[in-house]
Structures are given as C-alpha cells and as structure tokens.
C-alpha cells in the first residue's frame, strides 16, 4: 500500500533547509568559514595584554612547574572566572615582592601561549567539521533529487520510495542537529578570547596593587 501523498513529500521539504547551509558563513577572507563570528586564526598578545612589553625571560614559563600548573588550571573553562581571578590575586600576594613581576609576566605569557593555541585548535576543528557538513549537504541534495525523480515515475516501487524517503528524513535530521551543534561550537573561540583577556587584566590589576 502506498503511503499518503503528504508523507511522500516530507524529504523535499526537510532538505530545503540544507540549501541555506553556505549562507551561514561570515563575510571575511575565508568564504567557507561557517560561523557568524569573523575567523581570526590567531591572537596577538597586544589584543589581550595592555601592560608593559613582556621580557624575553617570560617565554621560559613552560620550564617552571608552578607556572605551568597554574596556566593549566586558570585556562580551564570549568573553573569559574571569579574563582580563577581570586587564584591570581592570592598567588600574587604569596610571592616575595622581588619575584612578583618576573613570575606574573611569565604567567601572562603562559596563559597567552596556552589559550591562543587552544583557540587555534578549536578553529581548525570547526573548519574540519564544516567541511564534513558541506559534503553531507551535497549528498543529501543529490539524494533528495533522486527521491523526487523516483517519486515521479508511475511504476516506482512504493517500498523503495518509502525506504529512501525515510532514510533521507533521518539523515537530514542528523544534518540539522549537527548544524545546531556547530552554532554553539562557533562561540568557543570568542569565549576563550574573553577569558584570556579577563585573566590577563586580573594579573595587571594584581601587579598594580603590589
């Protein structure tokens, strides 16, 4: 028995949303970028640090176990920002006066290096995810056309049409769920940048108060 006519037209209606996929891209240097936010692969230190230029010695932060551990802890987004800012204040106060500027500038450099790299990794992951979505959208459009062509045949096998229609609806739902997930992931680089700025600002304030 053939399904009601309205059921047979579900795939074409569902796949219509896929045509809007490339439109998500923001205007910028990369037309394939899927996020509304502009793609900025890497940050510069001047974007998040308003203090004096960091000394060359600050680049050796990774060789200091204490600074390395603190960088990992403070950069983790699972740690509430107010708690991270309080840890910075407490750590600054625990240092001898003669050591504060040296070690806190190392902490600034460490946070920047660590979080800028994390942010770049997320952006690269978004690009890979978007390419997979784009490939999937192409496949779904092709399958939707094939299902429409099959539906137009008077001698079409109703069982095949039903199976392919159901499969297309299911695959389209997966595509749409992935697109929704991507919209949340697109926020992550901005969240990392905002957290980095807030942490370095807390360091600048802690040094100013010494």
Buried (B, 14 or more C-beta within 10 A) or exposed (E): EEEEEEEBBBBBEBBEBBEEBBEBBBEEEBEEBBBEBEBBEEBEBEBBBEBEEBEEEBEEBBEBEEBBEBBEEBBEEEEEBEEBBEBBBEBBEEBEEEEBBEBBBBBBBBBBBBBBEBBBEBBEEBBEBBEEBBEBBEEBBEBBEEBBEBBEEEEBEEEEBBEBBBEBBEBBEEBBEEBEEBEEBBEBBBEBBEBBBBBBBBBBBBBEEE
